[in-house]
Structure formats: structure tokens, C-alpha cells
Amino acid sequence: PQVIMAAGQDPHHLSLRPSERLALEQADLVLWVGPALEQPLVKVVDTVKTPVITAQALTGITLLQQNGVTDPHLWLNTANARVIAAALLVRLQQLDAGHAAQYRSNAELFLSGLAALDDEIAAQSQPLQQHPWAVSHQAFGYLSKQLHLQDPLALTDSSNAAPDRKSTRLNS
């Protein structure tokens, strides 16, 4: 696997270098969240001739809306992560049948680890359910819903844009 996005690059405002675009075009399979997160990639992904998995379009994915806009951080719900893993498993087995057993084994390990993680974070978050919390980026809607936490106060919206002055004014 190859990640085409450079470390530290913001997927909301992505700009591909020529080498990254070439890697995308030469890939055997492309997995991306979709236009809700990587809007700048829509035209590029539409032109690749390789199989594409668009996570936000998978059957079984739960999408949250924030102010009428799809929250793009869908992998932060572990049920969505399971759906993505299952779709990836099927597609990899189709593309590379000779390694189907290895893909299945890897998926089983991933799902087992995810189940353990579910248990761990549920236990850790239970005492926090009635406490307010704040984050720098509004990316935790799926997680807060899954864990029954209060919605966090976010300093930037889901696209990483800072709120304007009018929306940040406090009543005195």
C-alpha cells in the first residue's frame, strides 16, 4: 500500500504533486473516503482507470450530518471501519486471488483488534459521558456518537476552517 498524501497535508485542501498523481493513476486499487473529505480529488479519481473504493458510498456506512454537510471523518465510527475493511477484503481478493487467504487472515486480525479496541474505549469513555470537552478540529462526531459523549466544542469546523468573528462572539 502507498499513501499518496504527504505527511502533514490537509485532506480537506489537498493538492497532489505530479508524482502523487502518477501513483494514483498507476495503483491497482484506490481507497479514498470520498468527496466529503477529499473534494480536490474528485476529478482525479474520476479519471483513473483502476478500481476505486469510495468509503462514504459503501452500503452499510453510517454518515453523520453537521449543519447540512456530511461529516467526512466516517472511519472514527468503528462500525464504519468494519464496513470499509470488508469492502477492501473483497476487492483485494478479487484483484489478487493468489493471496486471498492472507488478506482474509489480515482482515480477521484487524477485526479482532477493532473489537478489543471497542471494548477498551467504551470502558474508558463511560465515566466521561456527562463531561464537556473541547477539540481543535470538529472531527469527532462519529466517535462522540458511538461512545455517547456530549458533542465537543470545536475551534475549527469539519473542513478545518476557523469560525468567523460573528460565530465566535460570546454573550456577556
Salt bridges, closest charged atoms under 4 A:
ASP10 OD2 - HIS13 NE2 3.94
GLU20 OE2 - ARG17 NH2 3.30
GLU25 OE2 - ARG21 NE 3.20
ASP71 OD1 - HIS73 ND1 2.77
ASP96 OD2 - HIS99 ND1 2.84
ASP118 OD2 - ARG82 NH2 2.66
